[in-house]
Amino acid sequence: MDKKILLGGAAALLLVGNMYATPASAAIDLSISGEASVKMAMGDVCSNTNAAVSSLNAALGFDAGTGTGDTEYTDVATVTLEAAEAGVNDLADATDVDDKTDFEVTYDDNECGSANEDNPVLSTGSKFDIAASGTLANGLEISYSNTAALDDYSLTFSGAFGGLTIKPGVSAIDESMIGDTAGADVTGPDMGGHSKKTDGSAGNAILYTAPGLGNLDFHISYAPNSDDSGLDDAEYTDTFGVAAVFNSDMITLSAGFENASSDETCNDGAKGAITILGGSDTWTGTAAAANAEDDEEIHSITAASAFDDIYGGTLCGDQSLVAIGASMDAGDISISAGYSNLDTDEADRTTTSVGLGTSFGDYSLAAGWANTKHAYARGDLEDEQTVIDVSLGTSLGDGVNLDLNFSQNDMSKASQANGGGDTSNYYAAMEVTVGF
C-alpha cells in the first residue's frame, strides 16, 4: 500500500503555487506518492533474419509475375508512369520511368547487425506523483495531479454539475474504455494495440463527466486546436468525442465515438506516387547525379515507405474512431474484451483483444490476446500483428510487488512479404516495484 504525505491547506497552497484562492475554511490536501522499479528483460528479436537488398520490382512481387495490390500494376514503370500522368509523382524527371526499376530496396532491420542476444537487459525506473484536492466553502471540489516531470498534468473541477477535467490529449474514449488487454510489452515491431483517440485530440483538451445516471456514466471530450496555437491553420480543430460506461453487478460495458476533421489532404495524392526526395528515403548517388537521372546511379528506398507511397499506408486526413469494451466477473475469474476501429482518409486500423484473469492465494494470474490489422487504402493489403501475453504477480511485502511477464509477438507486414517475411519474437521480464 502506497504511503502518502498529507500537508495542511497553507502548505499545500504554497507548494502548488497558489493555483486557486480559497477561503480560510477550505481544506486543500497535498499528497505525494511514487514508485521505483528494477527490471530484467530479454527477447529474441535478433533471430529475425535481415533480408538482402533487392529491386523495387522484386519487393512488389512483380519479378515473380504475381504483383501486389491493384492488378492493373504490372511493373514499377507502370506504377510510376501512371502517377506521372496524374501529375502527382514526386520523382525527379518523372517522364523518364525506365530506370525506376533500378531502385535499391531495403527491408526492415532487426537493428542487431551481426550481434546476437547475450545477457538480460537490466533497467531501472521511477515515478513521482503530486496531487492536491479539496472542497471549497461553496461546495466546488477541485483536484490537481501532476508527475514530477510536470508535463503530464490534469486539473479537475467537480460538483453537482458533474466533473470538468483539463488535460493534454484527454479523450472520452481513452478515459472510459473497458476491457483493453492490448499493449503488452514486446520486442521487435509494435503497432501499438487499441487506438483510443484520433490525431484531433492532440493539444490541450477538456473532458466533461456528467453526473451519474444510476449505473450509467457519460463523458464528452473537446479538443479546440491540435497545435494549441489558436490559429485556424492547425490541421485539426474542434474535435469532439463521446463515451459511456454502464456498470451492473457482474458486467461493465463501454462504448465511444470520436470524429476529427482535417483541413489537409493525405500527402499521397493519386495512387502510385513514390516519394524519393526527402523524408526517410535517400539517393545513394550525389544530388547532382540524382537530379540528372543518371541511369548508372542506383537509388535507395525502404520497402515500407514504397508500399506506403504506392498503396497508401498512412493514418491521416479526416478520422473517425469507434471503440467498445466489456468486462465481467464470474466467480474468481474475470473476463474482458475490447474492439476499436480507426477509419481515416487513407489507411484504417482495427484491434480486437480478449483477456482472462484470476487470483489464487497471494498470486494473481492474467493472460491476454490482441490482434491488430492495418489496412492499406489501395489493393487488398494489410499489416497484421498478434500478441499473446501472460503475467504473474504477487506482493513481497507492504508496497513491494514482484511481476513476471511473457509475451509472444507475431508480425506480418505487406512490405516485407517478398523480403524478410513474417517475424516472431518473445519477450520475458521480471520486475520488482517499490511504492511509497
C-alpha positions as CSV (number, residue, x, y, z in Angstrom):
1,M,0.0,0.0,0.0
2,D,1.4,3.4,-1.0
3,K,2.0,5.8,1.9
4,K,1.1,9.4,1.3
5,I,2.3,12.6,2.9
6,L,-0.5,15.0,3.8
7,L,0.0,18.7,4.3
8,G,-2.3,21.4,5.6
9,G,-4.1,24.0,3.5
10,A,-1.5,26.7,3.8
11,A,1.5,24.5,2.9
12,A,-0.4,22.9,0.0
13,L,-1.2,26.3,-1.5
14,L,2.5,27.3,-1.3
15,L,3.7,24.0,-2.9
16,V,1.0,24.0,-5.7
17,G,1.8,27.6,-6.5
18,N,-1.3,29.4,-5.3
19,M,-3.3,27.9,-8.2
20,Y,-6.6,28.9,-6.7
21,A,-7.7,31.3,-4.0
22,T,-9.8,29.6,-1.2
23,P,-11.5,30.9,1.9
24,A,-9.8,30.1,5.2
25,S,-12.3,27.3,5.9
26,A,-11.3,25.4,2.7
27,A,-9.1,22.3,3.2
28,I,-6.7,21.6,0.4
29,D,-4.6,18.4,1.0
30,L,-1.5,17.6,-0.8
31,S,-0.4,14.0,-1.4
32,I,3.0,12.8,-2.7
33,S,3.4,9.3,-3.9
34,G,5.7,7.4,-6.3
35,E,7.5,4.2,-7.0
36,A,10.9,2.9,-8.0
37,S,11.4,-0.3,-10.1
38,V,14.1,-2.6,-11.3
39,K,13.6,-4.9,-14.3
40,M,15.5,-7.7,-16.0
41,A,14.2,-8.4,-19.6
42,M,15.2,-10.4,-22.6
43,G,13.9,-11.3,-26.0
44,D,15.0,-12.8,-29.3
45,V,14.5,-10.1,-31.9
46,C,17.9,-10.8,-33.4
47,S,16.6,-14.2,-34.5
48,N,14.8,-12.3,-37.3
49,T,16.9,-12.6,-40.4
50,N,17.5,-9.3,-42.3
51,A,16.6,-9.7,-45.9
52,A,19.1,-8.8,-48.6
53,V,18.7,-5.7,-50.7
54,S,16.5,-6.2,-53.8
55,S,14.9,-4.3,-56.6
56,L,11.6,-2.5,-56.2
57,N,10.1,-4.9,-58.8
58,A,11.1,-7.8,-56.5
59,A,9.8,-6.1,-53.4
60,L,6.4,-5.6,-55.0
61,G,6.3,-9.1,-56.3
62,F,6.4,-8.1,-60.0
63,D,9.5,-10.2,-60.7
64,A,7.5,-13.3,-59.7
65,G,4.7,-12.3,-62.0
66,T,2.2,-12.1,-59.2
67,G,2.3,-8.4,-58.2
68,T,0.9,-6.9,-55.0
69,G,-2.2,-4.8,-54.6
70,D,-4.0,-3.5,-57.6
71,T,-3.9,-5.9,-60.5
72,E,-3.5,-3.0,-63.0
73,Y,0.0,-2.6,-61.8
74,T,2.3,-4.9,-63.8
75,D,5.7,-3.4,-63.0
76,V,7.3,-0.4,-61.4
77,A,7.4,1.5,-64.7
78,T,3.6,1.2,-64.9
79,V,3.2,2.5,-61.4
80,T,5.4,5.5,-61.8
81,L,4.1,6.3,-65.3
82,E,0.5,6.2,-64.1
83,A,1.4,8.6,-61.2
84,A,3.3,10.9,-63.6
85,E,0.3,11.2,-65.9
86,A,-1.8,12.1,-62.8
87,G,0.7,14.8,-62.0
88,V,1.4,13.6,-58.5
89,N,4.7,11.7,-58.9
90,D,7.5,13.3,-56.8
91,L,10.3,11.7,-58.7
92,A,12.8,14.0,-60.5
93,D,12.2,13.9,-64.2
94,A,9.0,11.8,-63.8
95,T,8.6,11.4,-67.6
96,D,11.6,9.1,-67.7
97,V,10.4,5.9,-65.9
98,D,12.7,3.3,-67.4
99,D,15.3,3.5,-64.6
100,K,12.8,3.4,-61.8
101,T,13.1,-0.4,-61.7
102,D,16.7,0.1,-60.6
103,F,15.6,1.3,-57.1
104,E,17.6,-0.4,-54.4
105,V,15.1,-1.6,-51.8
106,T,16.0,-2.3,-48.2
107,Y,13.8,-4.2,-45.8
108,D,13.1,-3.8,-42.0
109,D,16.3,-4.1,-40.0
110,N,16.3,-6.0,-36.7
111,E,18.9,-3.5,-35.5
112,C,21.2,-6.2,-34.2
113,G,23.7,-6.1,-37.0
114,S,26.0,-9.2,-36.7
115,A,25.4,-9.5,-33.0
116,N,23.1,-11.8,-31.1
117,E,21.3,-11.6,-27.7
118,D,23.5,-12.4,-24.8
119,N,22.5,-11.3,-21.3
120,P,19.2,-10.0,-20.0
121,V,18.9,-6.2,-20.1
122,L,18.9,-4.6,-16.6
123,S,16.9,-1.3,-16.3
124,T,15.5,0.9,-13.6
125,G,12.6,3.3,-13.5
126,S,10.9,5.7,-11.2
127,K,7.6,7.6,-10.9
128,F,6.8,10.6,-8.8
129,D,3.2,11.9,-8.5
130,I,1.9,15.1,-6.8
131,A,-1.8,15.6,-6.2
132,A,-3.8,18.2,-4.4
133,S,-7.6,18.2,-3.7
134,G,-10.1,19.8,-1.6
135,T,-13.7,21.2,-1.3
136,L,-14.3,24.9,-1.2
137,A,-16.8,26.5,1.0
138,N,-19.3,26.8,-1.8
139,G,-19.1,23.1,-2.4
140,L,-16.9,23.1,-5.5
141,E,-14.5,20.3,-5.5
142,I,-11.0,20.8,-7.0
143,S,-8.4,18.2,-7.7
144,Y,-5.0,18.6,-9.4
145,S,-2.4,15.9,-10.3
146,N,1.0,16.0,-11.9
147,T,4.1,13.9,-12.5
148,A,7.5,15.1,-11.3
149,A,8.3,15.9,-15.0
150,L,5.5,18.5,-14.9
151,D,4.3,17.6,-18.4
152,D,1.6,15.1,-17.5
153,Y,-0.9,17.0,-15.5
154,S,-4.7,17.3,-15.1
155,L,-6.9,19.8,-13.3
156,T,-10.4,18.8,-12.4
157,F,-13.4,20.8,-11.1
158,S,-16.4,18.8,-9.9
159,G,-19.7,19.3,-8.1
160,A,-23.4,18.8,-8.6
161,F,-22.9,19.7,-12.3
162,G,-20.5,16.7,-12.8
163,G,-16.8,16.9,-13.5
164,L,-14.6,19.1,-15.8
165,T,-11.0,17.9,-16.4
166,I,-8.4,19.9,-18.4
167,K,-5.5,17.8,-19.6
168,P,-3.2,17.5,-22.6
169,G,-4.6,14.9,-25.1
170,V,-7.5,13.9,-22.9
171,S,-10.2,11.9,-24.9
172,A,-13.5,10.5,-23.8
173,I,-12.7,7.1,-25.3
174,D,-9.3,6.9,-23.8
175,E,-10.6,7.7,-20.3
176,S,-13.6,5.3,-20.4
177,M,-12.6,2.3,-22.4
178,I,-13.2,-1.0,-20.5
179,G,-11.6,-4.4,-21.3
180,D,-8.5,-3.2,-23.1
181,T,-5.9,-6.0,-22.9
182,A,-3.8,-4.9,-25.8
183,G,-0.5,-3.0,-25.4
184,A,1.6,-5.8,-23.8
185,D,5.4,-5.2,-23.8
186,V,7.1,-6.8,-26.8
187,T,10.3,-6.8,-28.7
188,G,10.5,-6.1,-32.4
189,P,7.8,-4.2,-34.3
190,D,4.8,-3.0,-32.4
191,M,1.7,-1.5,-33.9
192,G,0.5,-0.1,-30.6
193,G,-2.7,-2.0,-29.7
194,H,-6.0,-0.2,-29.5
195,S,-6.5,3.2,-31.0
196,K,-8.2,5.2,-28.2
197,K,-8.1,8.7,-29.7
198,T,-7.7,10.4,-33.0
199,D,-5.0,12.8,-34.0
200,G,-7.5,15.6,-33.4
201,S,-7.2,15.0,-29.7
202,A,-3.7,16.4,-29.6
203,G,-3.1,19.5,-27.6
204,N,-4.9,20.7,-24.5
205,A,-8.4,19.3,-24.3
206,I,-11.4,19.3,-21.9
207,L,-13.3,16.2,-20.6
208,Y,-16.8,16.6,-19.2
209,T,-18.2,13.8,-17.0
210,A,-21.9,14.1,-16.4
211,P,-23.5,13.4,-13.0
212,G,-24.0,9.7,-12.6
213,L,-27.3,8.5,-14.0
214,G,-27.8,5.3,-12.0
215,N,-25.4,2.7,-13.4
216,L,-24.5,4.9,-16.4
217,D,-21.6,7.4,-16.7
218,F,-21.4,9.7,-19.7
219,H,-18.3,11.5,-21.0
220,I,-17.8,14.3,-23.6
221,S,-14.3,15.5,-24.7
222,Y,-13.5,18.6,-26.7
223,A,-10.1,19.4,-28.2
224,P,-10.2,23.0,-29.7
225,N,-6.9,23.0,-31.5
226,S,-4.4,20.2,-32.2
227,D,-1.5,22.6,-32.3
228,D,-2.5,24.7,-29.2
229,S,-1.9,27.7,-31.4
230,G,-5.3,29.3,-31.5
231,L,-4.9,29.6,-35.3
232,D,-7.1,28.1,-37.9
233,D,-4.1,26.7,-39.8
234,A,-3.9,23.8,-37.3
235,E,-4.6,20.5,-39.0
236,Y,-7.4,19.6,-36.6
237,T,-9.8,22.0,-34.8
238,D,-13.0,21.4,-32.8
239,T,-12.6,17.6,-32.2
240,F,-15.4,16.1,-30.2
241,G,-15.7,12.7,-28.6
242,V,-18.4,11.0,-26.6
243,A,-18.3,7.8,-24.5
244,A,-20.5,6.0,-22.0
245,V,-19.8,3.4,-19.3
246,F,-22.5,1.1,-17.9
247,N,-22.0,-0.8,-14.7
248,S,-24.1,-3.7,-13.3
249,D,-23.5,-6.3,-10.7
250,M,-21.5,-8.6,-12.9
251,I,-20.6,-6.8,-16.1
252,T,-19.3,-3.4,-17.2
253,L,-19.7,-2.1,-20.7
254,S,-18.2,0.9,-22.5
255,A,-18.7,2.5,-25.9
256,G,-17.4,5.6,-27.5
257,F,-17.0,7.6,-30.7
258,E,-14.7,10.4,-31.8
259,N,-14.5,12.4,-35.0
260,A,-11.7,14.6,-36.3
261,S,-11.9,16.7,-39.4
262,S,-8.7,17.7,-41.1
263,D,-8.1,20.8,-43.2
264,E,-5.3,18.9,-45.0
265,T,-5.4,16.0,-47.5
266,C,-3.2,13.0,-47.2
267,N,0.1,13.5,-49.0
268,D,0.0,10.5,-51.3
269,G,-2.3,12.2,-53.8
270,A,-3.4,9.8,-56.6
271,K,-2.4,6.2,-56.4
272,G,1.1,5.2,-57.4
273,A,3.1,8.2,-56.1
274,I,6.6,7.3,-54.9
275,T,8.4,10.0,-52.9
276,I,12.2,9.7,-53.2
277,L,13.5,13.2,-52.4
278,G,13.1,14.0,-48.7
279,G,11.7,12.1,-45.8
280,S,13.3,8.8,-44.8
281,D,14.1,7.9,-48.4
282,T,17.5,8.7,-49.9
283,W,19.5,8.8,-53.0
284,T,22.7,6.8,-52.8
285,G,24.3,8.9,-55.6
286,T,25.1,12.6,-55.4
287,A,22.3,15.1,-55.6
288,A,23.6,16.3,-59.0
289,A,23.6,12.9,-60.4
290,A,20.2,12.1,-58.9
291,N,18.6,15.2,-60.4
292,A,20.2,14.5,-63.7
293,E,18.6,11.0,-63.6
294,D,21.9,9.3,-64.4
295,D,20.9,5.8,-65.4
296,E,24.1,4.4,-63.9
297,E,23.1,5.7,-60.4
298,I,21.2,3.3,-58.1
299,H,18.5,4.9,-56.0
300,S,17.6,3.7,-52.5
301,I,14.2,3.4,-50.9
302,T,12.8,1.3,-48.0
303,A,10.2,-1.3,-48.8
304,A,7.9,0.1,-46.1
305,S,7.9,3.6,-47.5
306,A,7.5,2.4,-51.1
307,F,4.3,0.4,-50.0
308,D,3.1,3.5,-48.1
309,D,3.5,5.8,-51.1
310,I,2.1,3.4,-53.7
311,Y,-0.7,1.7,-51.7
312,G,-1.5,4.3,-49.0
313,G,-0.5,3.2,-45.5
314,T,-0.6,6.4,-43.5
315,L,-3.3,7.2,-40.8
316,C,-4.1,10.8,-42.0
317,G,-6.8,13.2,-43.0
318,D,-10.3,13.0,-41.6
319,Q,-10.5,10.4,-38.9
320,S,-13.3,8.6,-37.1
321,L,-12.9,6.2,-34.2
322,V,-15.3,3.7,-32.7
323,A,-14.4,1.7,-29.6
324,I,-16.3,-0.7,-27.4
325,G,-15.3,-2.8,-24.4
326,A,-16.6,-5.2,-21.7
327,S,-15.5,-6.9,-18.6
328,M,-17.2,-9.5,-16.4
329,D,-16.5,-11.3,-13.2
330,A,-17.5,-14.9,-13.0
331,G,-16.6,-16.2,-9.6
332,D,-12.8,-16.0,-9.2
333,I,-12.3,-15.4,-13.0
334,S,-12.5,-12.0,-14.7
335,I,-13.2,-11.9,-18.5
336,S,-12.6,-8.8,-20.6
337,A,-12.7,-7.8,-24.3
338,G,-12.2,-4.7,-26.4
339,Y,-12.6,-3.6,-30.0
340,S,-11.6,-0.4,-31.7
341,N,-11.7,0.8,-35.3
342,L,-9.9,3.9,-36.6
343,D,-11.1,5.0,-40.1
344,T,-9.0,7.6,-41.9
345,D,-8.9,9.1,-45.4
346,E,-6.1,6.7,-46.2
347,A,-5.3,3.6,-44.1
348,D,-7.5,2.1,-41.4
349,R,-6.7,0.2,-38.2
350,T,-8.7,-2.3,-36.3
351,T,-7.8,-4.0,-33.0
352,T,-9.6,-6.8,-31.1
353,S,-8.4,-8.1,-27.7
354,V,-9.5,-10.6,-25.1
355,G,-8.2,-11.2,-21.6
356,L,-8.7,-13.6,-18.7
357,G,-7.6,-13.1,-15.1
358,T,-7.8,-14.9,-11.8
359,S,-6.2,-15.0,-8.3
360,F,-5.1,-17.8,-6.0
361,G,-3.7,-17.2,-2.6
362,D,-1.2,-14.3,-2.8
363,Y,-0.8,-14.6,-6.6
364,S,-2.6,-13.0,-9.5
365,L,-2.5,-14.5,-13.0
366,A,-3.6,-12.8,-16.2
367,A,-3.5,-13.8,-19.9
368,G,-4.3,-11.7,-23.0
369,W,-4.7,-12.0,-26.8
370,A,-4.7,-9.0,-29.1
371,N,-4.9,-8.7,-32.9
372,T,-4.3,-5.5,-34.8
373,K,-4.8,-5.1,-38.6
374,H,-3.6,-2.1,-40.5
375,A,-5.4,-1.9,-43.9
376,Y,-3.9,0.0,-46.8
377,A,-6.0,2.3,-48.9
378,R,-5.5,0.6,-52.2
379,G,-5.2,-3.0,-53.1
380,D,-6.1,-5.9,-50.8
381,L,-3.1,-5.3,-48.5
382,E,-2.7,-5.2,-44.7
383,D,-0.2,-5.4,-41.9
384,E,-1.2,-7.7,-39.0
385,Q,0.1,-8.2,-35.5
386,T,-0.9,-10.8,-33.0
387,V,0.3,-10.7,-29.4
388,I,-0.3,-13.3,-26.7
389,D,0.9,-12.4,-23.2
390,V,0.9,-13.9,-19.7
391,S,1.7,-12.2,-16.4
392,L,2.0,-13.5,-12.8
393,G,2.2,-11.1,-9.9
394,T,2.5,-11.2,-6.1
395,S,3.2,-8.9,-3.1
396,L,6.6,-9.4,-1.4
397,G,5.5,-7.1,1.4
398,D,3.9,-3.7,2.1
399,G,4.4,-1.6,-1.0
400,V,6.7,-4.1,-2.7
401,N,5.5,-6.1,-5.7
402,L,7.0,-8.8,-8.0
403,D,5.8,-9.2,-11.6
404,L,6.7,-11.8,-14.2
405,N,5.7,-11.1,-17.8
406,F,6.0,-13.1,-21.0
407,S,4.7,-12.2,-24.5
408,Q,4.8,-13.7,-28.0
409,N,4.7,-11.2,-30.8
410,D,3.9,-12.3,-34.4
411,M,4.1,-9.6,-37.1
412,S,3.1,-9.9,-40.8
413,K,3.8,-6.7,-42.9
414,A,2.8,-6.5,-46.6
415,S,6.0,-4.6,-47.4
416,Q,8.2,-7.5,-46.1
417,A,6.4,-10.4,-47.8
418,N,9.0,-10.7,-50.6
419,G,11.9,-9.9,-48.3
420,G,12.2,-10.9,-44.6
421,G,8.7,-12.2,-44.5
422,D,6.8,-12.7,-41.2
423,T,8.6,-12.2,-37.9
424,S,8.1,-13.7,-34.5
425,N,9.7,-12.6,-31.1
426,Y,9.3,-13.4,-27.5
427,Y,9.7,-11.0,-24.6
428,A,10.3,-12.1,-20.9
429,A,10.8,-9.8,-17.9
430,M,10.9,-9.9,-14.1
431,E,10.2,-6.6,-12.3
432,V,10.3,-5.6,-8.7
433,T,8.4,-2.4,-7.8
434,V,8.7,-0.5,-4.6
435,G,5.9,2.0,-3.9
436,F,5.9,4.9,-1.4
